[in-house]
Amino acid sequence: MSQILKKRFIKKIFELAIVVELKAPYDWQIPSWIAKRVKERGETPPWKGKEITSEACKLLQAYVGNSLRDLDNEITKLFIFTGDKKKIDVEDVKQAVGLSRTFTVFDLQRAIGEKNLNLAITIVERMLQAGEFPPVILTMLTRYFTMLWKLNELRKTEKDPKKLAQSLQLSQFHIREYLYQLEKFKESEIKNAFKFLIEADELIKTSPVDDKIVLSQMVYKIIMQNSN
């Protein structure tokens, strides 16, 4: 092909081309995307009729994150794991996905920040099984709620996320995450969280009660306060 024809060909492509912006789903849209993907997969044999519960969608997102490719891979794993079972539930996600997942205190912070009680307690148990020290968990959670408290105070006079991020030395990604989680906690609940953390620290140091029970109760109090 001559240079002239190439130029004409390329020009024609640009004339006919349509620019499409494909935005990644927002965090809150992921569970719906999972449910839709499972339903699409469930329209063809051998998975015909398979569905997933809303709680299982949320747990899968918590385990895997927001990467659509990773989520799609885990959905395939769930289909194979559940076989002929028509509805994928929380226990299926725990067994097929959760058992291979290694959790960190940052996962625990996120679960608490989103007030996902079942996941938060599961993470506590798995972290302790992996040998994490309770004082480390308590220290990191104290830092987390300290950050929420600072953000809550700053937001009373400053609404711009960029300026808030600069003040707290956080990335834009993390400031969005903290702001999202802050919406779920009243100021009084953040204050109470510090009280529950101190109580747990004292019990771990002085009480014969199992660390798992102490930390699980602490997580329950933080998440479920004012729920009645």
N, C-alpha and C positions, 0 to 999 in steps of 0.2 A: 504494500500500500504506500502510495507516494505521501510526502509530507503535507501536501495540500489537502489530499483526501482525509488524512489523519486529523488535520485541524478542523475540517468540516464535520467530521464524525464526532469529535470531542465537543465541538460547539453545539451540535444537534442534541447530544446527550444532556448538556447543561440546560438547553432550552426545554427539554421534555422532563427533566428530573424534578422530583418533588421532595422537598426537605421535610422529613418527619422527625420530630423530637420525641424520643422515647425516654420518659422519666421513670426512674426507679420508684416503686411504690413507697409511700410513707410507712413509718413504723406501724401505725394503727391499721393500715390496709393489709398487712401481711396475713393475718388469720383468715380474712376473706379470700385472699389469693390462694391460700392453701386449700380451703374448702372447695373453691372452684376447680382447682387443679385435680383434686381427688375425684370430684364429680365427673370431670372430663375423662379421666382415666377409667372411671367406673362405668363408662358407656360402652366399653368394648370388652369382649371376652379376653381372658378368662375372669376378668374382674367386674363383670357387669353387676351394677346395683350397689357397688361399694361406696360408703360415705364415711365422714369423720365428724366427731362431735366438736362443738365450738371450744370446749375446754382442752381437747386434744390438740386443736389448732394452735391455741395459745402456748401450750406446753412445748409443742414442736418448735415454734418460733423462739421460745426462751432457750431451748437446747441448742438450736442450730444458728440462730441469728436471722438476718434479713437477706442473705445471699440466695437469690432465686435458684441458681444452679445447685447449691448445696441442699436447699430445701427439696428440690425436685429429686435429687439422688436419694434423700432420706424417705421421701414418699414412695419411691420404688421399693426401698428396703421394707417399708411398712406393708406394702401390698404383698410382698413375698412372705413376710413374717406372719401376717394375719390369714393368709390362704383364702379359704371359703367364707370366712367371717365377713358379714356384710357391713358392720359398722366399726370403724377404728376408734378406740377410746383412749383415755389417759393412760391406763395400764399398758396398753399396746405400745404407746410412745415411750413409756418408761423402760419397757423391756427391750424393744427393738433399737431405740436410739439412746436412751439415758444411760444404760449400763456401760456404754463405750465412751461416755462423756467424762472428761476431767474438769472439775469445777474449781474456780478461784474465788477469792473474797470479792472480786469485782462482779462476778456473776451473782453473788449473794446480795451485794449492794443493789444491783439492778432489780432483782426479784423483790427485795423489800421496797425499793423505790416505786415499783409498779403494784405493790400490795398483792403480790401473787403468793399467798400463804403456802399452798401445797409445794410449789417449787422451792420457796425459800427454806422450808424445813427439810426437803429432800437434799438441797445443797449443803445445809449444815451437817446432816448425817454423813453425806459422802465426803465432805472435807475432813471430818473427824476420823472417818475410816481410813482416809489417805494419810493420816498422821499430822494434820494441821493442829497447831497449838491454840487452844481457846483464847489466851491473851492476845494473840496476833489478830484473831477474828474480831475481838472486842475493840482493839486499838484502831483497826481499819474502819470499823463501823462508826466509831466515835469521830474519826476524821471525816467520814462521809456526811454525818449529820451536822458536823461543824460547818462543812461547806454549804449544806442546805440552809443552815441558819444565816450564814454570811450573805448568801444569795438573797434570802428572804428580806434581810435588812436593806441591802443595796437596791433591791427592786422597788422599794418604797419611794425612791427618788430618781431612779434611772430605769428606763424601760428598754433601751437599745441593747439587744443581745451582744453586739460586738463590743460595746463599752463595758458591759458586765463581764464578758470573757476576759478582757484586758485587765480589769480590776482584780479578778480572781486568778489570773494567769492560767486560764483554761483555753483549750482549743474550741473552735466554733462547734464542732461535733459534740463535745462534752457539755458545753453550755446549753445546747438544745436539749440534751438528755436530762440535765439537772433541772432545767425549767419545766420540762414535761413532768418530771417526778415531783417537783415542788407543788404542782397543781393538786397533787393527791394528798398533801399533808398540810393541815392547818398549823399555824404558829404554835398553838398549845400542844399539838401532837409531836412536834419536833422537840419541844421542851421535855415532854414526857419520855421521849426516846432516850434522852440522856439519863433520866432517872432509871429507866429499865436497864440500860447498859451498866450503870453503877451497881445496881442490885445484882445483876448477873455476875459481875466481877467479884463482888463480895462473897457470893454463894460458891463460886468456883474455888476461891481461896480458903474458905472456912467450912464449907458444908460437905458432907459425904455423898450428897446427891450426885448422880451421874452427870457429867458435863453435857452430854447430848440432851438430857431432860432440861437442864438449866438453860441452855442456848435455845432450844426449841420453844420453851415457855417464853423466853425473852422476845423471840421473833413473833410469836403469837400476840403478845401484848402490844408490840410496836405496830403491827399491821392491823390488828382487830380493835384497837382503842376507838371509842366513839362509834362502833359499828352497830350498836343496838339502838 
